[in-house]
């Protein structure tokens, strides 16, 4: 359970000793491949735990992070009011793998996701600038947060139009520059290629989702290109048919919201962000065991965001159970990886056929403005 923690500490130790060339920051598991936000956060943990030696204290800190993450997730779910209360038991008590990722292995993925859920809470409160700042901070810890980016871009265009969303995007970009500035001044190419390497190869032995493929297919660049095209196609279809809730062209998003005819209906912020991320997970080149945290806490919403009869609850709980079983099978098998894809496919089908958009009036009466904003955020 100490392998990744020790590697993290070795990577940030170089920075603590004054090394600003990103290509020189390394650990036992290889070179540092995360953006600068990771370095600063784990440098704080490095000093708080006696240069990484007090692993028990680090576990206590990550246990606190786990509770904070649950609080942020529960607050999102309370705002949406779509998931039955008993499902919260599965989120906080029934996943050995999630507990391991947070408290035993001390990965950076939970840190990034906790910041992301804080950003979503800010979006729900209509604090878009602060939300974008936190979203960018989460990206600086680990790049998987970029899977939410297409949904966020859609939301910004819908809420502010093209010109209005540019300042929000600038907030995201400026924070990345500020965080990476010490490294950019020394070796900009080294920093960018290491921390934002989108073409990095993954080892076949760790894959959870593609075990049923031959290794030569798994490593083939053509296979990666097919997955990328499938991802882009899925995003395009969802943007056109499930996120865009009017019969007008999607290009109307580029207009000032006040000049759109008819006025834009409210959007389901959580659905757009969670489905954007889920599409990325389904089309990932490889999912490793710690990547489960990327979408575990979003699964209940994705399963229950569609109208559900009483008899339909059990199949959804069963899907959660099968997905959990797949992620707890180590090493992954042909059966577990195929089962995971089948579960993902069933969720996608439900999202596609069960979430047809219907236009809703966007103009609240003055006395009910707060209620309207709450419903809009769901």
C-alpha positions as CSV (number, residue, x, y, z in Angstrom):
1,X,0.0,0.0,0.0
2,X,3.0,2.3,0.2
3,X,4.3,2.1,-3.4
4,X,2.5,5.1,-4.9
5,X,2.7,7.2,-1.7
6,X,6.5,6.8,-1.6
7,X,6.8,7.6,-5.3
8,X,4.7,10.8,-4.8
9,X,7.0,11.8,-2.0
10,X,10.1,11.2,-4.0
11,X,8.7,13.2,-6.9
12,X,7.9,16.3,-4.8
13,X,11.1,15.9,-2.7
14,X,13.1,17.1,-5.7
15,X,11.0,20.2,-5.9
16,X,11.4,20.7,-2.1
17,X,15.2,20.6,-2.7
18,X,15.0,23.3,-5.4
19,X,14.7,21.3,-8.6
20,X,12.5,23.3,-11.1
21,X,13.2,21.2,-14.2
22,X,10.1,19.0,-14.5
23,X,12.0,16.3,-16.3
24,X,14.2,15.8,-13.3
25,X,11.3,15.1,-10.9
26,X,11.1,11.3,-10.6
27,X,10.1,8.5,-8.2
28,X,10.4,4.7,-8.1
29,X,7.4,4.3,-10.4
30,X,8.9,6.6,-13.0
31,X,8.9,10.3,-13.9
32,X,6.4,12.8,-12.6
33,X,3.5,13.0,-15.0
34,X,1.0,15.2,-13.2
35,X,0.5,19.0,-13.5
36,X,1.9,21.5,-11.0
37,X,-1.1,21.6,-8.7
38,X,-0.3,18.0,-7.7
39,X,3.3,19.1,-6.7
40,X,2.1,21.9,-4.4
41,X,-0.6,19.8,-2.7
42,X,1.6,16.8,-2.1
43,X,4.5,19.0,-1.1
44,X,2.2,20.2,1.7
45,X,1.5,16.5,2.7
46,X,5.3,15.9,2.4
47,X,6.0,18.5,5.1
48,X,3.0,17.6,7.2
49,X,4.0,13.9,7.4
50,X,7.7,14.3,8.2
51,X,8.9,14.1,4.6
52,X,6.3,11.4,3.9
53,X,7.5,9.1,6.7
54,X,4.4,9.3,8.8
55,X,2.1,7.2,6.6
56,X,-0.5,6.7,9.4
57,X,-1.0,10.5,9.6
58,X,-1.3,10.7,5.8
59,X,-4.1,8.0,6.1
60,X,-5.9,10.0,8.7
61,X,-5.7,13.1,6.4
62,X,-7.1,11.1,3.5
63,X,-9.8,9.7,5.7
64,X,-10.9,13.3,6.4
65,X,-10.7,14.0,2.7
66,X,-13.0,10.9,2.1
67,X,-15.6,12.3,4.5
68,X,-15.4,15.8,2.9
69,X,-15.8,14.2,-0.5
70,X,-18.9,12.4,0.7
71,X,-20.3,15.6,2.1
72,X,-19.8,17.4,-1.2
73,X,-21.3,14.5,-3.2
74,X,-24.3,14.2,-0.8
75,X,-25.0,18.0,-1.1
76,X,-25.1,17.6,-4.9
77,X,-27.5,14.7,-4.7
78,X,-29.7,16.5,-2.2
79,X,-30.0,19.4,-4.7
80,X,-31.0,17.1,-7.5
81,X,-33.4,15.0,-5.5
82,X,-33.4,12.1,-7.9
83,X,-31.7,9.3,-6.0
84,X,-33.5,7.2,-3.3
85,X,-32.0,7.6,0.2
86,X,-31.0,3.9,0.5
87,X,-28.5,4.3,-2.3
88,X,-26.3,6.5,-0.2
89,X,-25.5,3.4,1.8
90,X,-23.8,1.9,-1.2
91,X,-21.8,5.1,-1.8
92,X,-20.4,5.3,1.7
93,X,-20.3,1.7,3.0
94,X,-20.3,-0.9,0.2
95,X,-17.2,-0.2,-1.8
96,X,-14.0,-1.8,-0.6
97,X,-12.1,-0.5,-3.7
98,X,-13.0,3.2,-3.1
99,X,-11.9,2.9,0.6
100,X,-8.7,1.4,-0.6
101,X,-8.1,4.2,-3.2
102,X,-8.7,6.9,-0.6
103,X,-7.2,5.6,2.7
104,X,-4.8,2.7,1.9
105,X,-3.2,3.7,-1.4
106,X,-3.3,7.6,-0.9
107,X,-3.7,8.2,-4.6
108,X,-4.0,11.7,-6.1
109,X,-7.2,10.8,-7.9
110,X,-9.4,11.4,-4.8
111,X,-7.8,14.8,-4.3
112,X,-8.7,15.9,-7.8
113,X,-12.2,14.5,-7.5
114,X,-12.9,16.2,-4.2
115,X,-11.9,19.6,-5.7
116,X,-14.1,18.8,-8.7
117,X,-17.1,18.1,-6.6
118,X,-16.5,21.4,-4.7
119,X,-16.5,23.1,-8.1
120,X,-19.8,21.5,-9.1
121,X,-21.4,22.7,-5.8
122,X,-20.3,26.2,-6.8
123,X,-21.8,25.8,-10.2
124,X,-25.1,24.8,-8.6
125,X,-24.9,28.0,-6.6
126,X,-24.4,30.1,-9.8
127,X,-20.9,31.0,-8.7
128,X,-19.4,30.3,-12.1
129,X,-16.1,32.2,-11.7
130,X,-15.2,30.5,-8.5
131,X,-16.4,27.2,-9.9
132,X,-14.1,27.5,-12.9
133,X,-11.2,28.4,-10.7
134,X,-11.7,25.2,-8.6
135,X,-12.3,23.2,-11.8
136,X,-8.9,24.3,-13.1
137,X,-7.3,23.5,-9.8
138,X,-8.7,20.0,-10.0
139,X,-7.2,19.7,-13.5
140,X,-3.9,20.7,-12.2
141,X,-3.9,17.7,-9.8
142,X,-4.8,15.1,-12.4
143,X,-5.9,15.5,-16.0
144,X,-8.8,13.0,-15.8
145,X,-10.9,16.1,-14.7
146,X,-10.7,17.2,-18.4
147,X,-13.4,14.5,-19.1
148,X,-15.9,16.9,-17.5
149,X,-14.6,19.8,-19.7
150,X,-16.9,19.3,-22.7
151,X,-19.9,19.4,-20.5
152,X,-18.6,22.5,-18.7
153,X,-18.0,24.2,-22.0
154,X,-21.5,23.5,-23.1
155,X,-22.9,24.9,-19.8
156,X,-20.8,28.0,-20.1
157,X,-21.9,28.7,-23.6
158,X,-25.5,28.1,-22.6
159,X,-25.3,30.3,-19.6
160,X,-23.1,33.2,-21.0
161,X,-22.9,32.8,-24.8
162,X,-19.6,32.9,-26.7
163,X,-18.3,36.3,-25.5
164,X,-19.5,35.8,-22.0
165,X,-17.8,32.5,-21.5
166,X,-14.4,33.7,-22.6
167,X,-13.6,35.3,-19.2
168,X,-14.5,32.0,-17.5
169,X,-12.2,30.1,-19.8
170,X,-9.5,32.7,-19.1
171,X,-9.8,32.0,-15.4
172,X,-9.1,28.3,-16.1
173,X,-6.1,29.1,-18.3
174,X,-4.5,31.7,-16.1
175,X,-4.5,29.5,-13.1
176,X,-2.7,26.8,-15.1
177,X,-0.1,29.3,-16.1
178,X,0.3,30.7,-12.6
179,X,0.7,27.2,-11.0
180,X,3.1,26.0,-13.7
181,X,5.1,29.3,-13.9
182,X,8.2,28.2,-11.8
183,X,8.6,25.2,-14.1
184,X,7.7,27.0,-17.3
185,X,10.4,29.6,-16.7
186,X,13.1,26.8,-16.4
187,X,12.0,24.2,-19.0
188,X,8.6,25.0,-20.6
189,X,8.8,22.1,-23.1
190,X,9.7,19.6,-20.4
191,X,6.8,20.8,-18.2
192,X,4.2,20.7,-20.9
193,X,5.2,17.4,-22.3
194,X,5.4,15.7,-18.9
195,X,2.4,17.1,-17.2
196,X,0.0,17.2,-20.1
197,X,1.0,14.1,-22.0
198,X,-2.2,12.9,-23.7
199,X,-0.4,10.2,-25.7
200,X,1.1,8.3,-22.8
201,X,1.0,4.5,-23.2
202,X,-0.5,2.3,-20.4
203,X,0.6,-1.1,-19.3
204,X,-1.7,-4.0,-20.3
205,X,-1.2,-5.8,-17.0
206,X,-3.1,-3.0,-15.1
207,X,-6.1,-2.6,-17.4
208,X,-9.5,-3.2,-15.9
209,X,-11.6,-2.5,-19.0
210,X,-9.7,-4.0,-22.0
211,X,-8.5,-7.4,-20.6
212,X,-10.5,-9.3,-23.2
213,X,-8.4,-7.8,-26.1
214,X,-5.0,-9.2,-27.2
215,X,-2.2,-7.0,-25.9
216,X,-1.1,-6.0,-29.5
217,X,-4.6,-4.6,-30.1
218,X,-4.6,-2.8,-26.8
219,X,-1.3,-1.0,-27.6
220,X,-2.2,-0.3,-31.2
221,X,-2.5,3.4,-32.1
222,X,-5.3,2.7,-34.5
223,X,-7.4,1.3,-31.6
224,X,-6.7,4.5,-29.6
225,X,-7.8,6.6,-32.6
226,X,-11.1,4.6,-32.8
227,X,-11.7,5.2,-29.1
228,X,-11.1,8.9,-29.5
229,X,-13.5,9.1,-32.5
230,X,-16.1,7.1,-30.5
231,X,-15.7,9.6,-27.6
232,X,-16.1,12.6,-29.8
233,X,-19.1,11.1,-31.6
234,X,-20.7,10.3,-28.3
235,X,-20.1,13.9,-27.0
236,X,-21.5,15.3,-30.2
237,X,-24.7,13.2,-30.1
238,X,-25.4,13.9,-26.4
239,X,-24.7,17.7,-27.0
240,X,-27.2,17.7,-29.9
241,X,-29.9,15.4,-28.6
242,X,-29.7,15.3,-24.8
243,X,-28.0,18.4,-23.6
244,X,-29.5,20.8,-26.1
245,X,-33.1,21.1,-25.1
246,X,-34.6,23.3,-27.9
247,X,-35.4,22.6,-31.5
248,X,-33.1,25.5,-32.6
249,X,-29.6,25.0,-34.0
250,X,-27.0,24.3,-31.4
251,X,-25.2,27.3,-32.8
252,X,-27.6,29.5,-30.9
253,X,-25.4,28.8,-27.9
254,X,-22.9,31.2,-29.3
255,X,-25.4,34.1,-29.0
256,X,-25.9,36.3,-26.0
257,X,-28.5,34.4,-23.8
258,X,-30.7,37.6,-23.7
259,X,-31.0,37.6,-27.5
260,X,-32.0,34.0,-28.0
261,X,-35.6,33.4,-29.2
262,X,-37.2,31.6,-27.4
263,X,-35.3,32.1,-24.1
264,X,-33.0,29.2,-23.3
265,X,-34.6,26.6,-20.9
266,X,-32.8,25.7,-17.7
267,X,-30.2,23.0,-17.9
268,X,-29.5,20.0,-15.8
269,X,-26.0,20.9,-14.7
270,X,-25.3,17.7,-12.9
271,X,-26.6,15.5,-15.8
272,X,-24.4,17.3,-18.3
273,X,-21.2,17.2,-16.3
274,X,-21.7,13.6,-15.1
275,X,-22.7,12.2,-18.5
276,X,-19.7,14.1,-20.1
277,X,-17.4,12.3,-17.7
278,X,-19.1,9.0,-18.1
279,X,-18.7,9.1,-21.9
280,X,-15.0,9.7,-21.4
281,X,-14.7,6.8,-19.0
282,X,-16.5,4.4,-21.4
283,X,-14.0,5.3,-24.2
284,X,-10.9,5.4,-22.1
285,X,-7.8,3.7,-23.5
286,X,-7.3,2.0,-20.2
287,X,-8.8,2.1,-16.7
288,X,-6.6,1.3,-13.8
289,X,-7.9,0.4,-10.4
290,X,-7.5,3.8,-8.9
291,X,-9.5,5.3,-11.8
292,X,-12.7,3.8,-10.3
293,X,-13.0,7.0,-8.2
294,X,-13.3,9.0,-11.4
295,X,-17.0,8.0,-11.7
296,X,-18.0,5.9,-8.7
297,X,-19.9,8.7,-7.0
298,X,-21.7,9.7,-10.2
299,X,-23.1,6.3,-11.0
300,X,-26.2,6.5,-8.7
301,X,-27.2,9.8,-10.4
302,X,-26.7,8.4,-13.9
303,X,-28.8,5.4,-13.0
304,X,-31.6,7.2,-11.3
305,X,-31.8,10.5,-13.2
306,X,-34.4,8.9,-15.5
307,X,-38.0,8.2,-14.4
308,X,-38.0,5.0,-12.4
309,X,-40.9,2.6,-11.4
310,X,-40.6,0.7,-8.1
311,X,-39.9,-2.5,-10.0
312,X,-37.0,-0.9,-11.8
313,X,-35.0,-0.1,-8.7
314,X,-33.6,-3.6,-8.3
315,X,-31.9,-3.9,-11.8
316,X,-30.2,-0.6,-11.1
317,X,-28.9,-1.8,-7.7
318,X,-27.8,-5.0,-9.5
319,X,-25.8,-2.9,-12.0
320,X,-24.0,-1.1,-9.2
321,X,-23.2,-4.4,-7.6
322,X,-21.8,-5.9,-10.9
323,X,-19.7,-2.8,-11.5
324,X,-18.3,-3.0,-8.0
325,X,-17.5,-6.7,-8.5
326,X,-15.7,-6.0,-11.8
327,X,-13.5,-3.4,-10.0
328,X,-12.7,-5.7,-7.2
329,X,-11.6,-8.5,-9.4
330,X,-7.8,-8.6,-9.3
331,X,-6.2,-9.1,-11.7
332,X,-8.9,-8.3,-14.2
333,X,-10.2,-11.2,-16.3
334,X,-11.9,-11.5,-19.7
335,X,-15.2,-12.0,-17.9
336,X,-14.8,-9.0,-15.6
337,X,-13.7,-6.6,-18.3
338,X,-16.6,-7.7,-20.6
339,X,-19.1,-7.4,-17.8
340,X,-17.9,-3.9,-17.1
341,X,-18.4,-2.8,-20.7
342,X,-21.9,-4.4,-20.7
343,X,-22.8,-2.5,-17.6
344,X,-21.5,0.8,-19.1
345,X,-23.4,0.1,-22.3
346,X,-26.7,-0.5,-20.4
347,X,-26.2,2.8,-18.5
348,X,-25.5,4.6,-21.8
349,X,-28.7,3.2,-23.4
350,X,-30.7,4.3,-20.4
351,X,-29.2,7.8,-20.6
352,X,-30.0,8.0,-24.3
353,X,-33.5,6.6,-24.3
354,X,-34.6,7.8,-20.9
355,X,-33.6,11.4,-20.8
356,X,-35.3,13.1,-23.8
357,X,-35.1,16.8,-23.3
358,X,-38.3,18.9,-23.0
359,X,-38.3,22.7,-23.2
360,X,-39.2,24.4,-19.9
361,X,-40.0,28.1,-19.3
362,X,-36.9,30.0,-18.3
363,X,-38.4,33.1,-16.8
364,X,-39.2,32.9,-13.1
365,X,-41.6,35.2,-11.3
366,X,-39.9,37.6,-8.9
367,X,-41.3,36.0,-5.8
368,X,-40.2,32.5,-6.9
369,X,-36.7,33.4,-8.2
370,X,-34.8,31.3,-5.6
371,X,-36.9,28.2,-6.3
372,X,-36.4,28.6,-10.0
373,X,-32.7,28.8,-9.6
374,X,-32.6,25.7,-7.4
375,X,-34.6,23.7,-10.0
376,X,-32.4,25.0,-12.8
377,X,-29.3,23.7,-11.1
378,X,-30.6,20.2,-10.8
